[in-house]
Amino acid sequence: MSSIKKLAGETVWYGASSILAKFLNYMLTPYLALKFRGTPEYGEMSLVYATISFVNIGVLFGLDYAYFRYIQRKEVQNDLYPTLLISLLTSTILITTLIIILRVPLADYIDVAKHPHYITLSAFLIAFDALSALPFARLRHEGRPRRFALIRVSGILLNIALTYFFLSVCPSLLKTHPNSIIGLIYQPKLGFVTYVLLANVLQNFFQLILLSPLLKGFRWTFNFPLWKEIMIYALPLTIAGFGGMINETFDRIMLDRRLPHTGDFAAYQVGIYSGCYKLSLLITLFVQAFRMGAEPFFFRQSVEDNAQRTYARVMKFFVILVSGMFLFVSLYLDIWKYFITDHSMWAGLKVVPILLFANIFLGIYYNLSIWYKLSKSTRAGAYITLIGAGITLIINYLFIPRFSYMASAWATFICYGSMMVLSFIWGQKVYRVPYAWKKLVAYMVIVAMIYGIHHFLTGLWKNNMFSLGLATLFTLSYAFFIVRVEKREFQRLPVVRRWL
């Protein structure tokens, strides 16, 4: 239990800062939806950020995963960090330069041909974000949570302040003082998306400055044999990362490509889907928080005798928590929807439960993926993710013209579900972990049934108080059921056992 307590502590320290940072960032959603109301810019912004996430994988080359894997080897610890940094700096410069040179055709490809400067800003955003990845990984490995949290949260607060300054303060000042210096900072013809990107670029640059002390005493040492070994390990993870980005972001790009461009119809559909997607943030943020703590923890735990049992227990607690989160979001959707200030986007709320469950599958897959990262079978991870990417592309291509963003939501669900099942079956043959999979499947089926019953009953009687009361009854009943079934597990927890 001490190892799980340690993981919980790391998830709190490293993950909570990510949750807060992401939550603050998502708080921009209603503000941006209000600012972009009646324009296709929200959809354009979603397309640009989807592309940024995709390209960022190619810049990073899975070196952050390699850092956690190889830092356990004492004989390479002195050369590991400088070798990885030099490799990352080289790839970042080359890819960023290439993006800027090809900004016009790239802008045309993602359907923002009138704004090639979006691509230029995106290139700098990608560069600063990639160069921050290894210093952040080093902070996590060295156990410096306060500094990690300070940098992450201060960066996002700066982003929020700058976004508000560019989108609200500058237009107001320019209107009252047209000949002031504000005219040099803010030019309305560039559009709001430009300044959202600029705020993000400045945020990433600020974070990189705060991380710069980690370069103190840096030695320009490049261990070529070590680098080759790392690349053999990391490149399949890079391929898996590309596949993962296809699964996470390509649905928005394909929505724009496969829907008719009558007026701004396609951009509006992308905006609706992107806005509703963010209502699945609770599970998304928890999965992100869990990964931040679990990645270094799993590698350290691998040398212990009871590692497999620990992984199984971690999975059980994970599924219990995310299943409860599914109910908390899906049953109270009538409240969460008000985070989307543009009520016309509420038409897409039906995708939220589907995406919530899809993210549960993704979180379970991250738990399961430890088998190929520990056994150096990283090619397996690439194969599984590419299969998922193929499912995403095929379903989106075939069904978007008829079902719009509903096709994208179900593609995400089927993709992550398939990856989860494949990783479980394959992993149990290579690196067996005693997961209580029948019980975990039962928990997920139960919460899905609870949502279905709630949806059916509230459809018969459309009353907000009835819906909220029923949601509370079902949520508390599920919590009571879990405590009864897992009483022995909870009694082993240091705080919870006092209440049992």
N, C-alpha and C positions, 0 to 999 in steps of 0.2 A: 504493500500500500504506500510505502514511503516514496517509491518511484513515481506512482501516479500523483501523489501530492506534489512532487517536484514538477511534474508536467503541468499540473493545474496552476502552480505558482508561476511557471514560465509563461503559460497561456495568459494569465492575468497581467503580468508585467509587460510582455512583448505584444501580446494580442490585444489587450485592452487599449493600448495606445493606438493600434491600428483600427480598432472598432471606433474609438472616439474620432480619429482622423477621418475615417470613411463616413461616419455619421455626420460630422460637420460638413463634409463635402456633399453628402446627399441632401443636407439641409438647403443647399443651393438649388435643388430641383424645383421647388415651387417658385422661387424667385426667377430662375431662368425661364421656366414655362410661362410665367407672367410677362417677362420681357420679350419673349419670342412669340407671344400669342398673335395669331393671324399671319405669321410668316413661315416660310419653310426652313428658317435658320436652325431651329431645334433639331430637325432631321439631319441637316448638313453637319451640325456639330457632332451628332451621334456617329455619323459616317466617318468623320475625321478621327474621332477618338477610338473607334473600332479599328481603324487602320493603324493608328499609333500602337495600340496594344499588340497587334499582330507583328509589326516590324520590330518592336522592342525585344521580342524573343530572339530574333536573328542577331541582334547586337550583343545580347548577354551570353549566348552560346551555352547556357546551362552551367556557367562557372560558379554560381552561388551554390548549387547542389554539390558540385565537385569540391568546393571549399569545405563543406561539412563532412564530406566523405573522406578527404585526404588529410584533414587537420588531425585526425586520430593517429596518424603515422608519425612518430617522433622523428624519424630520420629525414623527413622532408619538410618539417615545420618551418625552418628558417627560410627556405627557398619558395615555399608555397605562395605566400601572399604577394611578394613582388612579381613572381612569374605570372600569376593570375591577373594582377593589375596591368602589367605591360601588355599582356594579350588582350585584355578588355579595352585598354586605351587605343591600341592599334585598330582593332575591329570597329570601335566607335567612330574614330576619325574617318576611316575608309567608307563606312556605310552612310554616315551623316553627309559626307561630301557627295556621294553618289545620289542620295535623295535630293539634295539641293540642285544638283545638275539636272536631274530628271523631274523637277517639280512640275513643269507644265504638263507632260504626258500623264504623270501620276494624278494631278488634279483633275484632268479630263477623265481618267479611268474611274475615279470614285465619285464622279458626277459633281465636282465643284470647280469646273473649268474656269469660271469667272474669277476664282480666288486662288491663284497659284501660291500666293503668300501664305495661305494656310499650311501648305506643305513645308515651306521654309521654316515657319515657326515650329511646326511639328518635329522637324529634324533636330532643332536645338532642344526641344522638350525631351525627345528620345535620348539624345546624347547625355544630358545632365542626369536623367533618371537612371540610365545604364551605369554611369560612372559612380553613382551613389550605392549601387546594389552590393558591391563587395564590402565597403565600409560598414553598411548596415548589417551584413552577415557577420562581420567581425565583432560588432557590438553584441550581437546575439550570442555568439560563441563565447565571448569573454565575460558574459554575465553583467552587462552594464545597462540595466533596464531604464534607469532614470534618464540617462543621456539619450537613449533610443527614443523614449517617449517624448522628451523635450523637443528633439529635432522634428519628429513626425508631426506632432501637434502644432508646434509653432509654424511649421511650413504650411499646413492647411489653413491655419488662422490667417496667415499672410495672404494666401490665395483668396480667401473669402473677402478680406478687406480690399484687396486690389480689384477683384471682380466688381464689387459694389462701387468702388471709386471710378472705374472705367465706364461702367454701364449706367450709373445713376448720377454720381457727382459731376463727372466731366460734361455730360450733355447739358446738365442744368447750368453749370458755370459758363459753358460756351454760349448758351442762349442769352445769358445776362451780360456776359463780357466777351463779345465775339472777337475782339482784337487782343485778348490776353495771351499769355504763354500757354494756356490750355490748348489753344489751337495747334501748337506744335506736338502736344502729347496725344490729343484725341482728334481723329478725323472721321466724321460720321459715315463717309462713303465707304470706309473699310468694313463696316458692319460689326455687329456685336460679337460674332464668333471670333473675329480677330483678337479682340481684347480678352475674351475668355481664355484663348490660347496663350496670349501674352502673359496674363496673370499666372498661368500654370508654368510657363517657362521661368518666370522670375521666382516662383516658389521653389522649383527644382534647383535653380542656381543658388538660391539662399541656403537650401539644405546641404548642397555640396560644399559650400563655404563652411558651414557648421561642422561638417564631417572632415574637413581638411586636417585637423590635428592628428587624425589617425594615420596620416602620411608622414608624420614626424619621424625622422630617422630612416626613411624609406631608402632602400638600396636598389640600384639599377642592376639587379641580378636576375638573369633569365636562365632557368634550368630547362634546357631543351628536351632531354629525355623524360623529365617529369611532365613537361607540357604535352608531349606526345601521348603519354599514358593517360593524362587527364582528358585529352581530346577524344580518345577512344571511349572513355567512360561517358563523357558529357555530350558528344554529338548526337547519340540516340535520344538523349533527354531534350536536346534542341529540337529534333524532329518531332518528339512528343509535344514539346511546347508549341510548335507551329500548329500541330493538330489540335491542341487544346485551345489555341486562339481562334482557329476555324470554328470550333464548337461554341466558343463563348461570344464571338463577335461577328462571324461571317453571316449570321442570319440577318443582321441589319443591312449589311452590304447587299445581300441577295434580295432582300425586300425591295430595296431601291432599284435593283437591276431587273427584277422579274415583274414588278407591278407596272401598269400603264402610266406613262408620264403625261397624263392629261392634266394640264394645269400643274398644281403642286401636290397632286394626290399621293404619289409615292413618298415624297418627303414627309407629308402629314402622317401617313401610316407608320413610317419609321419612328417619327416622334411619339406617336401613341404607344407603340410597342416599347420603346426605350423608357418612356416615363413610367409605364406600368411595371416593366421589368425591375425597376428600382424599388418597388414595394416588396420584393423578395429579399430586401437588404438584410433583414435580421439573420436569416440563415446564411446568406452570403458572407456577412461580417463575421459570424461565429466560425464558419469554415476557414476564413482567412486568419482569424485569431488562433484557431487551433493549429493551422499549418505553421504559423510563426513560432509557436512553442514546440510543436511536435517534430519538426524536421531535425533540429539539432538533438532533441531528446532521443528520438528513435535510433540515431547512429550511436549515441553514447550507451544506450541501453543494450545494444546488440552484443556487447561483450559479456553481459550478465548471463547466468545459468538459466534464469527463468524468463528470458526475454519474450518468448512466444506467449506465455501466460499473461504477461504484462500487456502485450499488444492486444490480446483478446479482451481483457478487462477494459482497456482504453476504448476499444470499439463499442463495447456494451454501453458505457457511460455516454459516449458520443451519440449513439443512435437514440438513447432515451432523451437526451437533451434536444436534439434537432427535431424529433417527433413532437415534443411538447411545443417547440417554437413554431412548427407547422400549424398546430391548432391555434396558437396565440395570434398568428397573422391571418390565417385564412378565415377563422370564425369571427374575427373583429375587423374584417375588411371594410365594413361600412364606416369605420373610424379612420383607418389608415388611408383611405382614398382621398381624404382632405389634404394630404401632403401634395396632391396634384391639384394645383389651383385652377388649371384650365379644365373645366368640367367636361369639355368635349372629349378629353382623353379617357374619361371613365368608361367609354365604350369598350376599352381593352382590358377591363379588370378581370374578365374571365380567364385570362392567361396566368394570373398570379398564382393560384393553387397548383397549376401544372408546373410552373417554374420553381415554386417552392420545393416540390417533390423532386424535380430534376436536380436541384442543388443539394438535396439530401443524398441522392445517388452519387453526386460528385464528391461530397465530403467522405462518404464511405469508400469511394475509389481511392481517395488520397490516403486513407488509413491502410487500405489493402496494398497500395503501391510500394510499401516498404520492402516487400519480398524481392522485387527486381532491383531495387536500389542497393540492398545489402548483398545480394548474390552476384552483383555485377552483370546481371542480365538486363541491362538497360535497353537492349534492342526490343525486348518484350514490351516494355513501356511504349516504345515508338510504334510497334505494330498495333497494340491495343488502341492507342490514341488515334492512329491513322484510320483504323476501322471505324472509330467513332466519328472522325471527320468525314469519312465517306458517307456514313448514314446521314449526317447533317446536310451535306451538299445534295445528296440524292433527294431526300424528302423535301428540302426547301425548293429545289429546282422544279420538282414535279408538281407540288401542291400549292406553292405561294400564289400563282396566278388565279387559283380558284378560292383558296381559303385565307389568303393574306397572312397576317401575323399569327393566326391560330396554327398554321402549318409550322411556323418557326418555333412556337412554344412546344408543340408535340415532337418536333424534330429534336429539340434540346432534351426533352424527357426520355425519348427512346435512345438517343445517343448515350447519355450518361448512364442510363439503366443497362445498356448493353456493355459498356466499358466496365461497369461494376461487376456484372456477372462473369465476363471474360476474365477479369483480373482475379476474381475469387477462385474460379475453377483452375486456372493455370497456376496461380500462386500456391494452391494447396498441394499441387503435385511437386513443386520445386522447393518450397519452404513452408512446411505445414504449421499453421497457427490454429489452436483449438477455439475458433469462434463459435459462439452459441447462435449459429445462424438461423435456426428454426425459430427461436424465441425473438430474435431481432426482426425477422420478416413478419412475425405475428404482430409486433408492436407497430410496424409501418402500416400493415393492413388495417389494424384497429383504428388508427388515426384517420386513414383514408375513409373508412366506413363512417366514422363520426362526422367528418366533413360532409359526406354525402347525405347523411340523415339530416344534418343541420340545414343544408342547402335545400333539401326537399321540403322540410317543414316551414322554413321561412318563405319559400315560394308559395305555399298555400295561404299563409297569413303574413302579408307584408307590413310588419310593424317593427319599428326600431327597438322599442323596449323589449318586445318578445324576442327579437333576434339576439340582443345583447344578453338578456337573461338566460336564454338557452345556451349561448356560447359559454357563459360563465359556468353554468351547470355542467356542461360537457367537459370543459377544461379541468375543473376541480375533480370530476369523476375519474378522468384519465390519470390525474396526478395521484389520487387515492389508490387507484388500481396498481399503478407502477410501484408505489411505496409498499403495498401489500406483497406483490410478487417478488420484489427485489429487496425485501426488508433486511436480509442478512448482509447484502452488499452495502446498503446505506448505513447500517449499524457500524460498519468498519470505518466510516468517514468521521474525522475528528469533531466536526461541528454538528453535522446532521444527526448523529447518533444521540445527542442530547435530547432531541425532540421525539425520538422513537422509543 
